[in-house]
């Protein structure tokens, strides 16, 4: 049995027939072919699948595709493109905030969320580190990710 | 131009754009028409005989295409997974290598070991089928413990005491004499905790067989695709080498765990051939925990002999290393040639003897994990040196300085088979002490005490050996492969360049670093250079990326190929400019007749080579394309000094790193930004080992207790601090780049610095990793109880 999901992804209406237990991340990767959103764990720990859901970062492995019905989903592909980068994407490149790139889309989506939640305040290293608790990187030791998010937030 | 883009420039990475925009292409992002999905049936027991396996219900489950077992592998002549390094025991006998079939037959020996595969039209169908497999297991006694493995029931037939080999290195008599004559002998029991690598991209494989061409393409998450092709072809028998293409596209971290040849890629390739359809598998994180090769897991006893002045006289080490249930691809070499050989560290200890017994247990196979043997050696050495300083009442920095190989003593031959080419260990230590304000520590400690906190400071002076070489020596020591690297430079007719490397980048930034090397050498911009890796159908044979080898060995091959391009270009320019080749200078991308303004640009020479209308065709072939293989004369020896400062809350045992300083000598650095990133990541993994990470098995059942990211503590942003880095530079003397390698240093140097700092803070002699708050608090309580009782 499949169900039809109709939602908006990166500003475009999309729909697909999926099993009811399909996760949003599976819908995004497999049905829509948007492979920038990654799966790094089975337990909602790593944050590699972070997308924006009605403007807020969520882990796309924690909700079902059918729950996106009628909502706005934005993935890494939707925030900026080569030649027209989002300030947070540019900050990650400028500050060497990535190595293997696998956690990076989730880090950038989470980083934008951190910047937006703390808008109007001076974003401290401590705040960034605390709010990045749900995203795991094995390559960078976070040093340059923290720096990237601080810089990206300044430019947003 | 090249000053901004060449060697030494802090260039932004060329590969970043695809990653930050979600356009990376990892193995799981690749799908092929008609693709099937594989789900592996894995042992729920640590040790069991498979009495029977009823596959009938699985076979008839909707959407299941095939159920395959180890018997089917054997029928098709797919051999066991080999270990590529032969170690001999002290009595000269070869190591005991049990067969390691890709799907086990008859007996399973660790939790998670695959014994069957179900292949379905969808992953869900394959999973539903796998759930209907009906195995009848007879549980057998299991042992997961390293120290007692030699006295538990054998887990492989014909391997008594679960002993793979009993290997030694060094002069035992001289070391015993040193211990006998010493004024001080420091003894320490040291455990190096077992770790699970956890690259954030799980392993994946996609076999795609084309019956029309008899060509099998295997997309897989490999650090060394050519080596995977060689092993899968020559040893496993998957396909002849020319009929097997291995592609490892973007790979999301490896840290060693993606070097090895595992069951799953073998099975996906084989099943695709058998079923004539593409077969895909992507690990979930649970499978990664259960099946990716683990790291470390040593239990050691060490004795350090010192004279009355604190000079090291001898070091004797006895280590038991856990190999897991089977031998992984390079597992035998890690606790031997990558461990015992490093026990001199930065010091002039004249006599060293090490014995290593590697044992089988009912656990996941253990192999190289970032640092591989060298962190274990460094932890042991830097812990016992620190302990010696404390027990002799000496400043730990002074004791180290007193025993360091002096700057003017290179090349320096150690008593454990290595010859260090160059280094300046004192300079690293001096710089690290200054940068960490070591002198100001007593005041900070006093200030912390006034706030009710305990501060400690710890040093670690490490050495590592990178770019394992030369091939001749590696062969004599038992390696089954060569350890050179290859490069090919294809200059295109319009003058831009495609560089093929046999190394593989999975986060290291080779597409930028190697382009910088070529930019410096050929005088062309970075945007004129494309670096290609990870596809056996594109580049020539290469050995891949591990052991911090890529720049020192692979970069040197690129230098060699670049020199050949310049040499041929000079001949072409000489012809066009009517001069002798020896009178042509090449600088900043221009060939010029010396002392004249007669010149041709690199682009003009490239065009002439491919459109040879005016060209010395009688003497020179058209085209401008060169290959090189570079086999180093020696290892490279990065070294450094790390200082960790911690603050412990005695009420809770919660330990915070307040400052971490790392001074490294990597020789010539191509891109300081990338190198700093490598050090950051290494330190984070080292701090993870020291404070957070521990792989735990239940001792009774053999079940993996730390099988998810909710149970295994991965370092997170709020566990760490910013790191203070600096460098000292002494160039490697035997490669053309003077480069030493930087990928593993952080993971090697940091664990002892952390534990030395914590034990200093809380005033205990030993503390096993990871130093969790509970362990620190318990140690503090025991300490205060001892004080109260005395």
Interface residues (C-beta under 8 A of the other chain):
Chain A: X19 X29 X34 X35 X36 X37 X38 X39 X40 X41 X42 X43 X45 X46 X48 X75 X76 X77 X80 X81 X82 X85 X89 X90 X92 X93 X94 X96 X98 X99 X100 X101 X102 X103 X104 X105 X108 X125 X128 X129 X130 X132 X133 X135 X136 X137 X138 X139 X140 X141 X142 X143 X144 X145 X146
Chain B: X12 X13 X15 X16 X17 X18 X19 X20 X21 X22 X23 X24 X25 X26 X28 X29 X124 X198 X199 X200 X201 X202 X250 X251 X252 X253 X255 X284 X285 X286 X506 X507 X508 X509 X673 X674 X676 X677 X678 X680 X681 X682 X683 X684 X685 X708 X709 X710 X714 X715 X716 X717 X718 X720 X722 X723 X746
